[in-house]
Amino acid sequence: MSDKRDDDHHNEEHKEKQRERRAELGDNDAPVEGELEKTFDATVEEGAERLQRTFPNMLITGFFGGLEVGLGVMAYLFVLHETGNHLLAALAFGIGFIALLLAGSELFTENFLMPVAAVIAREASVKRLAMLWGGTVVANLAGGWLFMGLLMIAVPAWHELVIETAREFAEAPLTLETAALAILGGSTITLLTRMHQGTESTVAKIIASVAAAFLLAGVPLFHSILDSLLIFGAIQAGADFGYLEWLSWFWWTLILNVVGGLLLVTALRLLRTKDLVEERREESPEDPDAPRR
């Protein structure tokens, strides 16, 4: 017992010396860089705020997200129809992500980093995360379906274009290639939310949004929500494929988007800040949904 107490005392002294040394080298004594600590705190706090909203507010925010990202789809189709240039159209697609950023709405795949970090740090419960994910998926799809319905009525000249564009996704089989495209689609959006957290500059956030949108539409990567809008528009325009084909594509794309966002971005970021996560968990109550004093 005496040896164990000596070891514990030695470990505490060692940790204290490490904290003092970190304080000498930087502006804090945390086990990570000061900027990383601030970003971690902001990520957890924003994730907790998202998770503590009422369920109707989650649905409304997700519905607006489906509507607003539709602006990007509209811009993409417009430029592609007028120029036939796929890369210019992909650049125009960034309009949708700018709308999401400035309007404060959100896509399902934007909720892989901040809310998950809040749950891991015990600032919110898994139940709240399930509510956010489920509600946002449904609301995104509903808002996107409505927007594409209006767009197909408004611009019938785009019908053939949207059908051919959507066919690439609606009829895509689950292969190693398409699985990789879906994994990268999820990781790209999740990394975008991390980049947004890493700066307070609105201009920098807009540049990051346009860059991520360009990659998603330009490669193209598979994204369960964004590409669903194209498929919805195609179905509404009279495509020879329907909602059953969409669902057959949607389920595996959704799962692989989650895998990409959680494993390639969120898990690695949380591992990088594991000491901060442990400190936050120690300060949080056992029941994250319990009222705080």
C-alpha positions in Angstrom: 0.0 0.0 0.0 2.9 2.3 0.9 4.5 1.7 -2.5 1.2 2.5 -4.3 0.8 5.8 -2.4 4.4 6.7 -3.3 3.7 5.9 -7.0 0.6 8.0 -7.0 2.4 10.9 -5.3 5.2 10.6 -7.9 2.7 10.6 -10.8 0.9 13.7 -9.4 4.2 15.5 -9.1 5.1 14.6 -12.6 1.8 15.8 -14.0 2.1 19.1 -12.0 5.6 19.6 -13.5 4.2 19.0 -17.0 1.4 21.6 -16.4 3.9 24.1 -15.2 6.1 23.5 -18.2 3.2 23.9 -20.6 2.2 27.2 -18.9 5.8 28.4 -19.5 5.7 27.5 -23.2 2.1 28.6 -24.0 -0.8 30.6 -22.6 -2.3 27.8 -20.6 -1.4 24.6 -18.7 -3.8 22.3 -20.6 -2.4 19.1 -22.2 -3.0 20.5 -25.7 -2.2 23.7 -27.5 -4.2 26.8 -26.4 -5.9 27.2 -29.8 -6.9 23.6 -29.9 -8.3 23.9 -26.4 -10.5 26.9 -27.4 -11.7 25.1 -30.5 -12.5 22.0 -28.4 -14.5 24.1 -25.9 -16.4 25.8 -28.7 -17.1 22.5 -30.4 -18.6 20.9 -27.3 -20.6 24.0 -26.3 -22.1 24.4 -29.8 -22.9 20.7 -29.9 -24.6 20.8 -26.5 -26.6 23.9 -27.7 -27.8 22.0 -30.8 -28.8 19.0 -28.7 -30.7 20.9 -26.1 -33.1 22.5 -28.6 -36.7 21.3 -28.5 -37.5 18.6 -31.1 -39.8 21.0 -33.1 -36.9 23.5 -33.4 -34.6 20.7 -34.6 -37.2 19.8 -37.3 -37.6 23.4 -38.4 -33.9 24.0 -38.6 -33.5 20.8 -40.6 -36.4 21.7 -42.9 -34.8 25.1 -43.7 -31.5 23.3 -44.3 -33.2 21.2 -47.0 -34.7 24.3 -48.6 -31.6 26.4 -48.5 -29.2 23.8 -49.8 -31.6 23.5 -52.7 -30.3 26.9 -53.8 -27.0 25.2 -54.5 -28.7 22.5 -56.5 -30.5 25.2 -58.5 -27.3 27.0 -59.1 -25.5 23.8 -60.1 -28.3 22.9 -62.7 -28.4 26.4 -64.0 -24.7 26.7 -64.8 -24.5 23.1 -66.1 -27.5 23.7 -68.4 -26.1 27.0 -69.7 -22.4 26.1 -70.1 -22.2 22.3 -70.0 -19.2 22.7 -67.8 -19.3 20.3 -64.8 -16.5 22.1 -62.9 -18.1 25.5 -63.2 -21.4 24.0 -62.1 -19.7 22.5 -59.1 -18.3 25.9 -58.1 -21.7 27.4 -58.3 -23.0 24.7 -56.0 -21.2 26.5 -53.2 -24.1 29.0 -53.1 -26.1 26.3 -51.2 -23.4 25.9 -48.5 -23.1 29.7 -48.1 -26.8 29.9 -47.5 -26.6 27.1 -44.9 -23.8 29.0 -43.1 -25.3 32.5 -43.1 -28.9 31.4 -42.5 -27.9 29.2 -39.5 -29.7 26.0 -40.8 -28.0 22.6 -41.0 -27.6 19.4 -42.9 -27.7 16.0 -41.2 -24.0 15.4 -42.0 -23.0 18.6 -40.2 -24.0 16.9 -36.9 -21.2 14.3 -36.8 -18.6 16.4 -35.0 -20.1 19.0 -32.6 -23.0 17.0 -31.2 -21.0 13.8 -30.9 -18.2 15.7 -29.1 -20.8 17.0 -26.7 -22.2 13.5 -26.0 -18.7 12.0 -25.5 -17.9 14.9 -23.1 -21.2 14.0 -21.3 -22.7 17.4 -22.0 -25.7 15.8 -23.6 -27.3 12.3 -23.9 -27.3 9.7 -26.7 -31.1 10.0 -26.7 -30.8 13.7 -27.6 -28.3 12.8 -30.4 -30.7 10.2 -31.8 -33.5 12.8 -31.8 -31.2 15.3 -33.6 -30.0 12.9 -36.2 -33.4 11.3 -36.9 -35.3 14.6 -37.0 -32.7 16.4 -39.2 -32.6 13.6 -41.8 -36.4 13.6 -42.2 -36.6 17.4 -42.2 -33.8 17.8 -44.7 -35.4 15.4 -47.1 -38.8 17.1 -46.7 -37.5 20.5 -47.3 -35.4 19.3 -50.2 -38.3 17.4 -51.8 -40.5 20.5 -51.6 -37.8 22.8 -53.1 -37.2 20.4 -56.0 -40.9 20.1 -56.7 -41.2 23.8 -57.1 -38.0 24.0 -59.1 -39.2 21.3 -61.6 -42.5 23.2 -62.0 -40.6 26.5 -62.5 -38.0 25.4 -65.0 -39.3 22.5 -67.1 -36.3 23.0 -69.5 -34.1 21.3 -66.9 -36.1 18.1 -66.7 -33.9 16.0 -69.0 -30.7 17.4 -67.4 -31.7 16.6 -63.8 -32.9 13.1 -64.8 -29.5 12.3 -66.4 -27.6 13.9 -63.5 -29.6 12.0 -60.9 -29.3 8.7 -62.7 -25.7 8.4 -61.7 -26.7 8.2 -58.1 -30.1 6.5 -58.2 -28.9 3.5 -60.2 -25.4 3.3 -58.6 -24.8 -0.2 -57.0 -23.0 -0.6 -53.7 -19.4 -1.4 -54.8 -16.0 -0.6 -53.3 -15.8 2.5 -55.4 -19.2 3.9 -54.5 -18.7 3.0 -50.8 -15.5 5.0 -50.8 -17.2 8.0 -52.5 -19.9 7.9 -49.8 -17.3 7.6 -47.0 -15.4 10.6 -48.4 -18.7 12.5 -48.8 -19.4 12.2 -45.0 -15.9 13.0 -44.0 -15.7 16.1 -46.2 -18.8 17.7 -44.7 -17.7 16.8 -41.2 -14.3 18.4 -41.8 -16.0 21.5 -43.1 -17.7 21.9 -39.7 -14.3 21.5 -38.0 -12.9 24.2 -40.3 -15.8 26.5 -39.4 -15.0 25.9 -35.7 -11.3 26.8 -36.3 -11.9 30.4 -37.3 -14.1 33.3 -36.4 -13.7 34.9 -39.8 -16.9 34.8 -41.8 -14.9 35.2 -45.1 -12.7 32.2 -44.2 -15.9 30.1 -43.4 -17.4 31.1 -46.8 -14.2 30.0 -48.6 -14.2 26.7 -46.7 -17.9 26.2 -47.6 -17.3 26.9 -51.3 -14.3 24.6 -51.4 -16.1 21.7 -49.7 -19.1 22.1 -52.0 -16.8 22.2 -55.1 -15.3 18.8 -54.1 -18.7 17.3 -53.3 -20.3 18.2 -56.6 -17.1 18.2 -58.7 -15.7 14.7 -58.0 -18.7 13.9 -57.4 -18.8 12.4 -53.9 -21.9 10.6 -52.7 -23.9 12.5 -50.2 -27.2 11.1 -48.8 -29.0 14.5 -48.6 -27.6 16.6 -51.4 -27.9 13.8 -54.0 -31.3 12.9 -52.8 -32.5 16.4 -53.9 -31.3 15.6 -57.5 -33.1 12.2 -57.4 -36.3 13.8 -56.1 -36.2 16.4 -58.9 -35.7 13.7 -61.4 -38.6 11.6 -60.1 -40.8 14.7 -60.1 -39.7 15.4 -63.7 -40.8 12.0 -64.9 -37.7 9.8 -64.6 -38.0 6.0 -65.3 -36.8 5.3 -61.8 -38.7 6.1 -58.6 -38.6 6.3 -54.8 -37.9 2.6 -54.4 -34.6 3.0 -56.4 -33.9 6.1 -54.3 -34.4 4.2 -51.1 -32.2 1.3 -52.3 -29.4 3.9 -52.8 -30.1 6.1 -49.8 -29.8 3.6 -47.0 -26.2 2.5 -47.7 -25.1 6.0 -48.7 -26.5 7.4 -45.4 -24.7 4.7 -43.3 -21.4 5.2 -45.1 -21.6 9.0 -44.7 -21.9 8.4 -41.0 -18.9 6.1 -41.1 -16.8 8.7 -43.0 -17.8 11.5 -40.7 -17.3 9.7 -37.4 -14.3 7.6 -38.1 -12.2 9.8 -40.4 -12.8 13.1 -38.7 -14.7 13.0 -35.3 -12.9 10.0 -33.7 -9.5 11.3 -34.7 -10.2 14.8 -33.4 -11.6 13.4 -30.1 -8.5 11.2 -29.8 -6.3 14.3 -30.3 -8.1 16.0 -27.4 -8.7 12.9 -25.2 -7.3 14.6 -22.1 -9.7 17.5 -22.5 -12.6 15.1 -23.1 -11.7 13.3 -19.8 -11.5 16.6 -17.9 -14.9 17.6 -19.3 -16.5 14.3 -18.4 -15.2 14.5 -14.8 -16.9 17.9 -14.4 -20.2 16.8 -16.0 -23.0 15.1 -14.1 -23.8 11.4 -14.6 -27.1 12.3 -16.2 -26.2 14.9 -18.9 -29.9 15.8 -19.3 -30.3 16.7 -15.7 -30.8 20.4 -14.9 -27.6 22.2 -14.1 -27.2 24.4 -11.1 
